[in-house]
Amino acid sequence: MELRERRALNQGFDRALAQGLEIVASVFLFGLFGWWLDRVFGTRPILMIVFGLLGVFAISMRSYLWYKASMDREEKGKPWKRPSQ
């Protein structure tokens, strides 16, 4: 395996680890904020569940939009993306 291939592989692992950490941390922080609001307003555990689900939705949308933008950049100029005449 050449150095260029190993570098690309390691960068892929780095991106995957960062995205996994971002998913876990985002959902955890949203849930923690909901838990804190539940303690303040006495609505246990409604807001924790709502904010946890909001965190899941937000990180899912972010991941989808990131993936779509990445694929659009990768496929730019490819024959199947050219407008038909």
N, C-alpha and C positions, 0 to 999 in steps of 0.2 A: 504494500500500500504506500503510495507516494505521500509526501508531506502535505501537498495541497488537498488530497482526499482526506487525510487524517484531520486536517484543520477544519474542513467543511463538516466532517462528522462530529468533531468536538463542539463546533458552534451550534450544530443541531441539538446536541445534548444540552448545551447551556440554555438555548431558547426553550426547550421543553421543560427543563427544571424551573426556569424563571416563570413560565406560564403556569405550571402546576402550583408553585408557591403563591402566585398571584390569585389563582382560583380559591385556594384554601384560605388565604389571608383575607380576601375580600368578603367571602361569605361569613367568616368568623367575626370580622370587625362589624359588619352590618348586624349580625345577630347579637353581638355584645352591646352595640348601641341600642338595639331594641330591648334587650334585657335591662339596661340602665333606665330607659324610658318607662318600662314596666314597673320598676321599683319606685320611680318618681311619681307616676300616676296611679299606681296600684291596680294595674290591669293585667297582672301576670297570667299567662304567658303569651297573650295575644300579640303585643307589639314585637316581641322577640321572634315569633313565627313569621309575622308579616315582613319585618325587616330582613330576616334570614332568607325568605323567598324572594324579596326584592334584590338581595345580593346575588342570589342564584340567577335571576333573570338578567341583571345588569352584566354580570360576568359572561353569561351565555351570549348576550347580544354583542358585547365587546369582542369576544372570541370569534363569533361569526363574521362581524364586519372586518376584523383584522384578517381573517382567512380569505374573505372575498377580495379585499384590496390586494393581498399578496398574490392571489391567483390571477387577478386582472393585470398586475404588473408582469407576472411571469408569462402570461399568454399574449401580451401586447405584441402585435406584428406577426403573429402566427397565422398560417393560411386559413384556419377555421374561424378566425376572428375578423378577417378582412370583409368589408362590405361587398355584397354581391352586386354585379353590374348588369 
